[in-house]
Amino acid sequence: MSVIPPHSRPLQQFYRSGPMPCPYLPGRMERKLFTRLVGQQASGVNSALSRAGFRRSHDIVYRPVCAGCAACVPVRIPVAGFSPNRTMRRILRANADLVPGVQPASATAEQFQVFASYQAARHSDSDMSRMGMTDYAAMIEEGQVDSRLYTLRDAGGALMGAILTDRLDDGFSAVYSFYNPDLPDRSLGTRLILSLVEQARQEGLPHVYLGYWIEGSRKMDYKRRFQPLEALGRDGWVPLGPAT
């Protein structure tokens, strides 16, 4: 006789990847604990695992489980206590001419053109820089769990940047962002995150999840500028102060 009630949710199966070179810390190897998002429970699983420090990519949610290393620290912005600092207020003013918007998580050629330019300029040595339109569409459309694209467009309607976002039970998860790399003075990456914070505030959601922060990683430094910021550790979610 089964000990599982007949109408209970199916058990979630987790797997561990093999060792791969770490993309952030030279000379180290990474392994990931992961599971797939399938069925009607996918959105709830994504929300619960995001609170536990997991991230989504396509239809996979994962968390690093690297031997002898805990450098990848999940971080999130507590929306109620957040207020843009002086630099962020300048960024908001510099982009006051841009029009924010939201659309379904569906890939277009226009998006891919901006994405490809961003990869070539910022991450030319990464695997993502070799992605074609089909790969890009898979990244945007696979594994959707109440997912959408928040966008910024200029007065003529041209796409300046976008951020793929999952709506969770307790906030938004910033899955991936890209933007026009030829306009560094606009700080479009920061502007996109500020858009999510404002949207979360409007919807009464308490958190914006930013993925992993790694101390000393230049690619991750920007996340610590959003204060207050919380980090997930052994004692749960605790404040992570600004860099000194």
C-alpha positions in Angstrom: 0.0 0.0 0.0 1.4 3.4 -0.9 2.2 5.9 1.8 1.7 8.8 -0.6 -1.8 10.3 -0.4 -3.6 9.8 -3.8 -4.0 13.5 -4.7 -0.6 14.8 -3.4 1.8 16.6 -5.7 4.4 14.4 -7.4 7.8 14.3 -5.8 10.4 16.7 -7.3 13.4 14.8 -8.6 16.8 16.5 -8.3 20.1 15.7 -10.1 23.7 16.7 -9.8 25.8 17.7 -12.8 29.3 16.5 -13.5 32.3 18.9 -12.9 32.8 21.7 -15.3 35.2 24.6 -15.4 33.9 27.5 -13.3 32.9 30.5 -15.6 33.6 33.0 -12.8 36.7 31.8 -10.8 39.7 30.7 -12.9 41.1 27.3 -11.9 38.0 26.1 -10.1 35.4 23.5 -11.1 31.7 23.8 -10.6 28.9 21.3 -10.1 25.2 22.1 -10.0 22.1 20.6 -8.2 19.2 20.9 -10.6 15.7 19.9 -11.4 13.3 20.4 -14.3 10.2 22.6 -14.3 7.3 20.5 -15.6 3.6 20.3 -15.2 1.1 22.6 -13.4 3.3 22.8 -10.3 6.2 24.4 -12.2 5.4 28.0 -11.1 5.1 27.1 -7.4 8.3 25.0 -7.6 10.2 27.9 -9.2 9.0 30.3 -6.5 9.9 28.0 -3.6 13.3 27.2 -5.1 14.1 30.8 -5.8 13.6 31.5 -2.1 16.1 28.7 -1.5 18.7 30.3 -3.7 18.1 28.5 -7.0 18.1 30.1 -10.5 16.2 29.3 -13.7 17.7 28.7 -17.1 15.3 27.4 -19.8 13.2 24.7 -18.0 16.0 24.0 -15.4 16.3 25.5 -12.0 19.8 25.0 -10.4 22.1 25.9 -7.6 25.9 25.5 -7.4 27.0 22.7 -5.1 30.8 23.0 -5.6 33.2 21.0 -3.4 35.1 23.3 -1.0 33.6 26.5 -2.5 30.6 28.7 -1.5 31.5 31.8 -3.5 28.1 32.0 -5.3 25.8 33.9 -2.9 22.1 34.3 -3.8 21.0 38.0 -3.4 17.8 39.9 -3.5 16.5 43.4 -3.1 14.0 44.0 -0.3 11.7 46.4 -2.1 10.1 48.1 0.9 13.5 49.4 2.1 15.0 50.3 -1.3 15.6 53.8 -2.4 17.7 54.8 -5.4 21.0 56.3 -4.5 22.4 59.5 -6.1 24.0 57.6 -9.0 20.8 55.7 -9.7 18.7 58.9 -9.6 21.1 60.3 -12.2 20.6 57.2 -14.3 16.8 57.6 -14.1 17.1 61.2 -15.2 19.4 60.2 -18.1 16.8 57.7 -19.3 13.7 59.8 -18.8 13.1 59.8 -22.5 12.9 56.0 -22.7 9.5 54.3 -22.6 9.2 51.3 -20.3 7.0 48.4 -21.4 6.1 44.8 -20.8 5.4 42.0 -23.3 5.1 38.2 -23.3 8.3 36.1 -23.2 8.4 35.5 -27.0 11.6 35.9 -29.0 11.8 38.3 -32.0 14.4 39.3 -34.5 14.6 42.8 -33.0 15.4 41.4 -29.6 18.0 39.0 -31.0 19.8 41.9 -32.8 20.2 43.8 -29.5 21.1 40.6 -27.7 23.8 39.7 -30.3 25.3 43.2 -30.2 25.4 43.1 -26.4 27.1 39.7 -26.3 29.7 40.7 -28.9 30.6 43.9 -27.0 30.4 42.6 -23.4 30.9 38.8 -23.4 32.7 37.9 -26.6 34.6 35.1 -25.0 31.4 33.3 -23.7 29.3 30.5 -25.1 26.4 32.9 -25.3 28.2 35.0 -27.9 27.9 32.1 -30.3 24.2 31.8 -29.9 22.0 32.0 -33.0 18.4 33.0 -33.3 17.2 29.5 -32.5 19.3 29.4 -29.3 18.1 32.8 -28.3 14.4 31.8 -28.8 15.0 28.7 -26.6 16.4 30.8 -23.8 13.5 33.2 -23.9 10.6 30.8 -24.5 11.6 27.4 -22.9 10.5 26.7 -19.3 8.2 29.8 -19.0 6.7 30.2 -15.5 4.7 33.4 -15.5 7.5 34.9 -17.5 7.6 38.2 -19.3 10.0 40.7 -20.9 10.3 44.2 -19.4 11.6 46.5 -22.1 13.0 50.0 -22.7 12.4 51.8 -26.0 13.4 55.1 -27.4 10.9 57.7 -28.6 11.0 56.2 -32.1 10.1 52.7 -30.8 13.5 51.1 -31.1 14.4 48.5 -28.5 17.1 49.7 -26.1 17.1 46.9 -23.7 15.1 44.0 -22.1 15.1 41.9 -19.1 13.6 38.4 -19.0 11.7 38.1 -15.7 9.8 35.4 -13.8 6.9 36.5 -11.5 7.3 34.6 -8.2 4.9 34.3 -5.2 7.0 36.9 -3.4 8.6 39.0 -6.1 10.3 39.1 -9.4 13.3 37.0 -10.5 15.6 38.7 -13.0 16.6 35.8 -15.3 18.7 37.6 -17.9 19.1 41.2 -19.3 20.6 42.6 -22.4 20.8 46.1 -23.9 22.3 48.4 -26.5 26.0 48.3 -25.7 26.8 51.5 -27.6 25.2 53.8 -24.9 27.3 53.2 -21.8 26.4 56.6 -20.3 22.8 55.5 -20.0 23.7 52.5 -17.7 20.8 50.6 -19.2 21.4 47.4 -17.1 20.9 49.4 -13.9 17.8 51.1 -15.4 16.2 47.7 -16.2 16.6 46.5 -12.6 15.2 49.8 -11.3 12.2 49.1 -13.6 11.7 45.7 -11.9 11.9 47.2 -8.4 9.3 49.8 -9.3 7.0 47.2 -10.8 7.4 45.0 -7.7 6.4 48.0 -5.5 3.4 48.7 -7.7 2.2 45.0 -7.4 2.9 44.8 -3.7 5.7 42.2 -4.1 8.4 42.3 -1.5 11.5 41.1 -3.4 13.5 41.3 -6.6 15.9 38.4 -6.9 19.2 39.1 -8.7 20.8 35.7 -8.9 24.3 35.1 -7.6 26.9 37.6 -6.3 30.5 36.6 -6.1 32.9 38.7 -4.1 35.7 40.0 -6.3 34.0 39.2 -9.6 33.8 42.3 -11.8 30.8 40.8 -13.6 28.9 40.7 -10.3 30.0 43.9 -8.6 27.0 45.9 -9.8 24.6 43.9 -7.7 26.0 45.2 -4.4 25.2 48.7 -5.5 21.5 48.0 -4.8 21.1 48.7 -1.1 19.6 47.4 1.0 20.5 44.0 -0.3 20.0 40.6 1.3 22.1 37.5 0.9 21.2 33.9 1.6 23.5 32.1 4.0 23.3 29.5 6.7 21.1 31.7 8.8 18.7 32.5 6.0 18.4 35.8 4.2 20.5 38.5 6.0 21.6 42.0 5.0 24.6 42.3 2.7 26.1 45.8 3.1 27.7 47.9 0.4 31.3 47.2 -0.7 33.9 49.0 1.3 
